[in-house]
Amino acid sequence: MTTIEAVVLGIVQGLTEFIPVSSSAHLRIVPALLGWDDPGAAFTAVLQLGSLVAVIGYFLKDLLEMVRASLAAVTDRGKPPAPAARHLLYIIVGTIPVAVLGTLLKHKIENDFRALAIIAAAQIVFGLALGIVDKKSRKTRTFDDLILRDAIIIGCAQALALVPGASRSGVTLIAALALGFERGAAARFSFLLSVPAVAGAGLKELHVVLHARDVSGSTLAIGLAVTVVVSYASIAWLLKFLRTRTMIPFAVYRVALGALIFALLAAGRL
């Protein structure tokens, strides 16, 4: 892999990890369109560590408060747990489904699921779902209204993101909106829920990429650095965007991209 490829893929990862259009799909599609080799599921997972750094940096205050509140809940059981402590529990519980299925379906994720036809179908199906749910959702619940049942449902939805094209942020946003959460609250929990899932997948595959002959340590470092910067900007932009805008532009983009991929496959261009 060249430095240029690492920079381009870092930009793609940063732009698409939190925007609900599927980073794993774009990391498969963009190289195919440019005539590059598939970077592979392992490289995709490691590149997501850059997005992990960005989301931790952006929500550092919230994450530290969750840790402090959880420690206080353990050391002083005479008081009810603070909301921040419950939020940390919800993130942990919500991560279990994707962790279990990610382990069980590892071979399919790295091979069968990366077929462009599957990616295109997932883009269209979940794009339509995003548009419909966003339009029908009540959007009256705030982040503080989150309960354990919500975390379990959204966590199960997150497991669908093991299929490239589904989009981790996309499916969690769909689930949260369906549960009646405001767009901003849905996005916030989606981003926070990504922390353990992305960390686990990325660290698990890091040794594979570091020992790969076609990816040098410096090239990987450049790709990760670009991903951090672009991911941070994407988080800030999306949260601001969702204050006044709908998910419809993303839904339209997903359907159009899926249709384009199917057309290119039919024409033998991919």
N, C-alpha and C positions, 0 to 999 in steps of 0.2 A: 504493500500500500504506500502511495506517495504522500508527501506532505499536503499537496493540493487536495487529494481525496479526503484526507483526515480533516482538513479545514472545512471543506464543503459538507461532509457528513456531520461535523460538529455543529455547523449552522443549521442543517436540516433537523438534527436532534433537538437543538435548543428551541427552534421555532415550533416544533410539532409535539413535544412531550406533554405540554400542559394545555395547548389548544386542542380541542377534541376532534382531531383529524387522524390520529395514529402515527406516532413516531416510528414504530417498527415497520409499518407499511411503507412510509416514505423512505426509510433507510434501505428498503428492498427495491422500491420503485425507481428512485433517483439513480442509483448505480446502473440499473437495467437500462434506463433511458440514455445514459451517458456511455454505455458500452463497457462499464467497469464490472469486475467480478462482484458477486454477492459478498458483502462483508461478513455475513454469517450471524447467527443468533448470539454467539458468544461475544463478538465485537459490539453488537447492538446493546447487549446487556451492560457491558463495561462502559460504553459511551454514556449510558444513562446515569452513571455515577456523577458525571458533570452536572446533570440536572438535579441530582440528589443534593450536591453541594449548594446549588442555587436555592432550592426550596428550603433547606435548613437555614441558610443565611437569611432568607426573606422572612421566615417564620421563627427565627431564633428566640425571640422574646416569648412567643406562645409556647414553644417547646420547652424552654427552661421553666416556665411557670407550671407546665404540666408535670415536670419532674419534681419540682419543689412541692407542689400540692400532693403528689403521690407519696413522697417521703413523709410529709406531714401526716397523711392519712394512716400510714403504717405505724408511725411512732406515737401518734395520739389518737387512739381509737375511740376516745370518749366523745369526739366531735364527728359529725357527718362529713364525708369526703367533699372537698370543694369541687365545683364544676370542672375545673382544669384536670383534676385527678381522674374524674370519670371520662373525660375526653381522651386521656392517654389510654385508659382501659379500652375504650371503643376503637381506637386505632389498632391496638394489639389484637383484639377479637376480630376486627374487620380484615386483618391480614391473614388469618388462618386459612380461609378457603383457597386463596391464590398460592399460598405456600404448599399446601397439600397437593393440589392439582398440578402445580408447577413441577413437583417432584415426580408424580405419577405419569405425567404426559411429556416428560423431558425430551424423549426421542422424537415424538411427533412435532413438538414445538420447534425443534431444530431442523426438521426435515419436511414432513408432509404439510404442516400448517403454513409454510413459507411459499407455497405455490401461489403464483400471481392471480390465478382464477379465484382462489379462496380469499385472498386479500381484497380483490375487487368486489366480491359478493358481500364481504363483511362491511366494506365501506358503504355500499348502497343500503343494506339492511339496517345498520345502526345509524346511518345518516337519516333515513326516513324516521326511525324511532326517535332520534333526537329532536327532529322538527315537530313531530306529532306531540311528544310529551311536553316539550317546551311550550307549545301553544295551549295544551289542555291543563297544565299544572296550576294549582292554586297559588303557589309561591307566597305563602303566608308565614311559614315557619322560619325561625332564625337559627343561627348556629347553636345558641343556648338551649334550643328545644330538642336537641339531639338526644336520643335514648338508645339503649342497648339494641333493641329490635332494629332500629334504623341502621346501626353499625353492621349488624349481621347481614341485612339485606343488601346494603351497599357493598359490603365485603364480598358477598357471593357474586354480585355483578362484576366486581373488579376481576374475578377469576376468568371472566369471559375475554379479558384483554390478553390472555395467553394466545389467542388467535390473532395474528397480525392483521391489522385493518379494523379491528373492533375498537381500539383506542382505550387505554386505561382510563384516561380522564373522561373520554366520551361515555363509556358505559357507567362509570360512577356518577357522572352528572345526570345521565338518564334516570338512574335509580333514585338519586336524591331529589330530582325534580318531581318524579312520580310520587314521592312521599310528601310532596307539598312544600319543599324548602325553597327559599328565595335563591335566585341564581348565584348571588355572591356567597351565601352560606354553603350552597352546594359545592361551589368551586373551592372554597376554603377547606372543607372537609376532604374533598377529593385530593387536593395538594398534600395535606397532612397525612392522609392515608397512604400516599405513595412512598413515604420515607422508608418504612421497614421493608416493603415489597421490593423497591428499586435497590436498596442497599443489599438485601439478601441475594437477589439475582446477579447484581453486578460483581459483588465480592466473590461469589461462587464461581464465576467465569473468568475472573481476573487472571488467574494463573494460566488458563488456557490461552488467552490472548498474549500474555507476556512471553510465552514459550512458542508462539506462532512464528514461523520463519518469515512471513510476509508483512509483519507489523513490528517495527522497532519501538523501543521504549520512548524515544524522543517524538516519534510520529504520534503515538498514542497520547503522550502528554499534551501535544499541541491540539489534538482533537478534543481532549477533555477540557482544556483551557477555553477554547472557543465555545464549547457547549455550556460551560458555567456562565459566561457573560451573556450569551444569547438567551439561555433559559431564564435567568434572573429578569431580563428585560421583558420576556414573554409573560412571566407571572404578573409583573406589575401592569403590563398592558391589558391582559385579559381581565383582571379584577376591575380595572377602571372601565373597560369596555362593557362589562356585564352590569354596571350600575344603571346604564341607560339603554342598552341594546339587547336584542334577543339572540338565540342560538341559530336562528334561521340561516344566516350566511354560511355557517359551518356545515349545516345540514345540506344545503344546496351544493357546496363545494365537494362534500363527500360523495354525493350521488353522481355528480358530474365526473369526478375522478374515477369512480368505479366504472362508469359507463365508458370512459376513455380507455381504461385498461382493457376492458373486454373487447373494445373495438380494435385496439392495437394487437391484441392476442389473435383475434380473428384474421387480421391482415398479415399476420406473421412478422410484425415489427417488434415483438417482445418474445 
